[in-house]
Amino acid sequence: MLLSLSPQTGALSIFLSAVGVEDAGMKDMESLCLQFDRTGQPLEVLKLVSRPLLPLGPHEVRVRMRYAPVNPADLNFIEGTYGRPAHPPAVPGHEGSGEVEEVGPAVESLEKGDLVVPIEGNSCWAQHLTAAEHHFAKLPRRLDRVQASMLRINPLTAWRILKGFVDLEKGDVIAQNAANSGVGRALIQIAKKEGIHTINFVRRPELIDELKALGADSVFLDNDEGLASAKSLLKKVPLRLAANAVSGDSAVRLMDMLSPEGTLVTYGAMSRQSLKVPNKFLIFKNLQLRGLWITKWVEKAGSAELYEALHPLAEMMRNGELAMAVDEIVPLKEFSKAITRAQESGRSGKVILDLAVN
């Protein structure tokens, strides 16, 4: 088994002790994390703080976090604009990877040295994460730690788009905008593995060859000319599923391509524009409009359903069939540099915090 989920059940609990709290025999054990005491611009409110580590409960494990990406959702969480409100003081970070450093006496599913990722990502921008064992999924120890840190959000979102809305079969087609995004790149690679063809839209022409090299079947500019070319390519081939991360006019173009009864899955709004739905697409095509927030899906999914998704993704990563692009790896103490770079356009991948380096 490449990946296992703890059979323990119960409410998620992450314990990062408050500054100043000490415990006899552990007062010298401290760990660094990024924290914000109020919501606002990340560079203005984030600070590096030291926190003492508390003893483990019977079913708890302490994980030495290694890497964590800087995602748009993380920045929105700090700003107070994310779908779930922050309750400062808080530690951001929706995903990451690390190794089990210590286990409680009643822990059954994990042992020291296991590579794990938090399932319900929270507080990952910390050198240590302490939680109940059911909070973590165990991965193959040989899996690259940087790649593992990016497993839970973008690849899982792409997997859910492909598997959770329309029963696609080998030879079917899916269209997507923002194809150069983390989710878009993951979707291209997973779809190729599944034998599903992809029609991809991007804003910059220099991305076309790059995505084709990644496995994209066709790539067009996200404009009216690109739409015409894509529709000409499809001809009478049905398009039953499209993934939208942009909204605005870009989403309208995807709806124009979809076949009657087709499904548009919206998981982002990079244009910061609302989803506009012309009446004709509802009346004459009866399109199905769905939404996906992977955080909410993970919360509702059972262990078996999570295993069915994470296991093949971890195996693809281990075999080199799924690789997430990395722009830069930045030491924790240089977090301002990481935040600045993550907010810049034209990056070649994710900015990763190296949590093991002070």
N, C-alpha and C positions, 0 to 999 in steps of 0.2 A: 504494500500500500504506500503510495507516494505522499498522500496527504491524509491527515486524520483530524476529526473534530471531536472535542471532548464530549462525553455523554452527559456531563453535569449540566443541570439546568438551573435557571434562576435569573434574577435581575442583574444586569451589568453593573459592576462596581469597579471603578478605578481609583486607587488611593495614591494621591500625591500629597504628602503631608504638608501642612502649613508651615511657612517659614517661622523658625523659632521654636518649634516643637521638638523636644528631645526625649530619648528613651535610654534608660540605663543600659550601658553596654553597646549602644549603637550611635551615640552622639557624634562619633567621629566619622560615621559613614554618611557621606553627603553626595548629592547628584545634581547636575546642572540641568536646567530646562529653560525654555523661552516662555514668558508669561506676559499677559496684558491685564492691567487692573481696571481698564476702561476701554470701551470700543472706540475705534477711530482709525486714522491712517496707520497702517502697520509700522512704518518706520518711526512714527511718533510715539506709539504706545507699547511696542514690544521691548522687553528687557530680559537680559540673561540673569537668572537668579539661581542660588544654591539652596537645595532643600535636603533635610535629613531623611534617611530611609527608615521606615518603621518595620517591626517584625512582621513576618508573614502569618496569615491565618491558615487554618488546616488545608483549605482547598485553593490557596493562592499560589501564584508563581511570580517571581521577579524576573523580568526580561531586560537584558542589557541591549537597548536599542542601538542599531548600527547606522541605518540610513532612513531618511524620510524626504519625500519630494515636497516641493512647494507648489501646491495646486491652487487654481483660482478659487475653489471653495474655501481653502484655508484663509486666503486674504479676505474673502467676503465675510467669513466668520469673525475675523478680527475687526472688520469694519462695522459689524452689526447688521449686515445686509443679507446674510445667509438665510436659508429656509428654516433653520433652527436657531433661536436666539442664544447668544452667549450669556453666561452668568459670571462676569469677572469677580474675583481674579480667576483667570482660566489659562490653560495651556492649549495652544492650537495644534493642528496636525491630524489630518483624517486618515493617513495611512503611513506605514513604515514597516521595517523588518528588524529582527534582532534575534539574539540567542538566549535561551533560558539560562539564567545564572543561578537561581535557587528555587527550590520547590518546597511547599508546605508538606507536613507529614501525611496528609490524606490525599495528595494529588496522585492520580492514576494514569492520566493520559499523556503527561509530559515528563521529561527528565532533563537534567542539566546538559547543556550543549545542543539541544534541539533548536533548529531554525524555525521561527514562528512569525506570523503576521497577526496583528489584532483584527478580529472579525468585524466588530462594530467600531470602526476607527474613531479614536478620540485621544487627545492629549499625547500625540506621537512625537511632538517636538521636544523630547526629553531624553536624557541619557538612560533613564530607567523607567520602566512601566510595570506597575504591580497591580494584578487583577486576579479574579477567579479564573481557574484553568479553562473554563468553557469560553472565555473571551478570546482565546487564541486558536489559530489553525496551524498545525504542524506541516512543514514543507520538507521536501528532500534536502538533506544537509548539503548536497553538492550543488544546489541551486545558487546562482550568483546573487549575493546579498543586495546589490543595487537594483537588479531586476526584480527581485522579490519584493522590495519596498514599494514597487509600483503595480503590484498585482491586483489589489483589492478594488480599485476604483475604475480605471479606464478599461482594462481587459474585461473585468466583470460586467461593466456597462455594455460593452460591445457584445459579449456573450449573451446577455439578457435580451438585447435588441434582436439578435439572430434567432434566439430560441423561445422567447416568451410571448410573442404576439401572433406570428403567422407560422404555420407548419411548412417551412421551406424544405425543399428536397434538392439533391444534387442536380446541378444544371439550372436551378432557379436564379433569379437576379434580384439584387438589392441596390438601391441608390442612396447616396448620402452626400450632404454638404459638409464643410469643414473636414474634408478627408485627410488633411495633414495634422489634425489635432491628435491628442493621445488616444481618444476613443476611436477616431477615424482610422488611424494606423493599426490599432489592434483589430478593428473590424475587418480591414483588408486581409490581415494575416490569418485570422480565424476563419473567415469565409473561404479563403483559398484552401485551407486544410479541409474544410467541409465540402468542397466542390461547388460552392456558390459563387456566381459571378458578381462583380461589383462595378457599378457606375459611380464615379467619384467626381465631386466638384470642389475646386479650389479657387482662391483669389489671385494667386501669383503664378505666372507661366513657368517659372523655374522649378516649381514643385512637380510638374507633370512627369518628367522622366524619373525623378526620385521615387515617386509613389508607384510607378510602373515597375521599377526595379524591386520594390517591396512586395509586389504581387498583385497590384491593381490591374484589372482587366482593361479599363478605359478611364481616362482622366480628362476632364474638360474644365475650362474656366467657368466660374459661377456667374454667368451673364446670359442674356437672351440668345447670343450666338452659340454658347455652349449648350444651352437647352435644346436648340434646334438640332445640333449635331448629335446629342444624346438620343433624342426622339427618332432621328433618322437611323441611328444604330439599332434601336430597339425594334423598329418597324412593328410587327404584330406580336412580338414576344411580350407576354404579360409581365407587368411590374406590380407585384402585390405588396411590397414593403419598401418604405423609405425612412431614413433616419435623419432627423433635423436637429442641428445644434446651433443654428443661426437665427431662424425665424425671419420676419420681415419678408422682403421680396424673394429671398433665397428659398424660403419654405414654399412660397406660392409656385415657384418653378418646379419643386419636387411634386407638389400636388397636381400640377399640370401633367406630369409624366405618369403618375400612378394610374393603373387600370381601375375600372369601376369596382367598387367594394374594397379597394386597396386601403392599406393602413399607413398612416404617417405617425411615427413615434418621435415625439419631441423631448429631448433631454437637456437642452441648453438654449440660450438666447444671446449668442455672442455679439449680434448686431445691436443689442439692447433695444430692439424693436419688438412690438407685440406680434403674436401670430395672427396674420390676416387671412381670413378664409372667404374667398369669393363664393357667393351663393350657389353658383353653377356646380361647384365641386361637391356640394352637399345634396343639391336637388337632383342633378343628372348623373352624378357618379357615386353618390352615397358613400363618400370616403369615410373611413373610421379614423378619428383623431384620438391618439393615446399619448400619455405622458409617462416618463420614467425618471424617478429619483432613486438612484441605486442605494442610497443610505436607507431609505424607507423600506425598500425591498429586502435588504439584508436583515433588517430588524424583524420582519415578518416571516422570513424564510426559516424553515426548520433545518436541523443539522444535515439531514439526508439531501435536501435540495441544495444547500451550500456546497456539500461535498461533490455533487454531480456537476457543479459549475467550476469550483476551484481545482478539483483534481485534474481534469484535462488541460486547464490553463497552466497549471504548474508543470505538467508533463511537457507541454509545448515549449515552455520557457527552458526547461532542462535540456530539451533536444535541440534548442536553437531555432525552433519554428515560430517563436513569438518573442520579439525583442522590442522593448520600448526605448525610444530615442532619449539620449541624455545630452544636455547642453553643457552643463558644468557641475562639478561636485565641489561644494564649499564647506569649509570647517564651520562648526557650530558658532565659534566665537566671532566669525565674520558674517553673521546672519544678515546684517544690513546689506552687504553685497549680494547675498542670495535673494533677498526680497526685491532689491532694485532690479536685478537681472530678470527675475521672474515676471516683472511687470513690463518688460520691454518687448517690443514686437520683433519679429524676425529671428527668434531663437530657433535652434536646431533640435530642441527637445526639452525635457524637464530639467529644472534646477534641483539638485539634490543636496540636502543638508547631511554632512558627515558628522554624526552625533558622537562618534568615538574619539574625535579630535577636539580638544578644548581650544 
